[in-house]
Amino acid sequence: MRRTVTALALATVLLVAACGGGGGDDASGSTDPSAAADPTDDGGSPPTTDAATGAAWVEIEEAMAAMAPKVGLLAARVGDDGTCEPVHAVEPATARPIGSQFKLIVLGAVADRIADGDLAWDDTLIVGADDQSFGNGEGSLQEVEPGTEVTVEEAATLMISISDNTAADVLIDLVGVEAVEARAAEWVADETANVPFLTTRQMFMLHYLPGLADRYLDTPPDERADFLVDTVDPRPLSDMFVGLTPEPAHVETIEWFATPEDVCRTFAGLHEQAADPALAPLDGILSQQVVGIELDDAHWPTVWYKGGSEPGVLALGWLAVTDDGETHVVEMTATDPDEPLADDVITDLIDLAADAFALLA
């Protein structure tokens, strides 16, 4: 069976808000038919496996470059020690906005608390009216009656499987922003990139309440956490609707940021955490939604996914394990700070990710 794209997958809001190309020379390397007759002429020889693989990676790069002015790619093997070993990369150390992929870090912080014995998967949470965020519909905690109880595992599953923003915010509140920032510091090379660590509600308010982003950015970095608590959090979420726009808004200054290397390290870290029997639910949580990538189930029995999007931002990442136990990660990002990305970028990136996994297999 091959994993196929579903309407639900493409309808799922990947961030907090809503989310083989390339030509080339002839495969022979020569346009002269007589060249193939001369075995000493390298131009007439069939491409080596390495050459063909290299050309395939170039096609992926070219296709991505046509999608957005800023792109990133990392296709890596994950070693036994959890280190990401690059196979092919495009700007793998350049930080980009990653949208809802930040929820992987929140999940890691929740796992830390459970591993320490401070929290359990079946502990219950109460969703209050002030907890409810934006960007999700039916089936999300945004839609439940205030006072609804959910377990930690249920909230974590919703956070990953349907990118439930309210679930993410409730879990951040549960473990504490400091715990999430500490986990981010382990996985994201720039420890200051996500300090203070935003909730989705705060991000929406900063993006869309006119003038608030400028005030936040004018605030000294060491005072921004207080600004969020004193100035942003007391405002009703409805205040942001006046500035809501389908255009990119502050995506390079107010977002969650990571490099492709950071996201690979995050997936690898979660994979290591999942080996702890107490954290076994992580595998099921991260396997809920693979967004239609076409991988052979027999060869790739384990596939994890998390994506993120908002206007001008798309980040898609997968961890997959082969039937012989090799672990691989593919992370792809496309960013346009000035214009929304084309509607077909998500499906095109998914196809390119499948091509990347084929080259890793």
Order of alpha helices (4+ residues) and beta strands (2+ residues): alpha-alpha-beta-beta-beta-alpha-beta-beta-alpha-alpha-alpha-alpha-alpha-alpha-beta-alpha-alpha-beta-beta-beta-alpha
